[in-house]
Amino acid sequence: MSSPFLPDPKPLAAWNAAKMGKATLFAGTHLMAGWNAFEPGQEHASHAHAGTDKLYVVVEGEGEFEVAGERRRLSAGAQVFAPAGVPHGVKNVGPGRLLVLAVMAPPPKGS
């Protein structure tokens, strides 16, 4: 890590017209945080992480979040928690971009 401070991390988001973009902001032994950047209509299909909890924080836009089969439409400021081993997913259902901060602890193996 070059610096423990990111005064303006938004420009680090990796927008990709073909699929959801990911950009790691911080990665340590016990925690990882990064951007999930969704163009309109893009999604991260339901999946689970064994041994890793995940917290989503909606920074901008509007998305449909699914945790353990329950779905909610959420916008900026909302937070979503997916415990380890529980299926979860995200879809951009708004007309604009969706930017989500994803925090995982501990980081999944191989990241």
Secondary structure as UniProt FT lines:
FT   HELIX           10..12
FT   STRAND          21..27
FT   STRAND          32..38
FT   TURN            40..41
FT   STRAND          43..47
FT   TURN            50..51
FT   STRAND          53..60
FT   STRAND          62..67
FT   TURN            68..69
FT   STRAND          70..75
FT   TURN            76..77
FT   STRAND          79..82
FT   TURN            84..85
FT   STRAND          88..92
FT   STRAND          98..105
FT   TURN            109..110
//
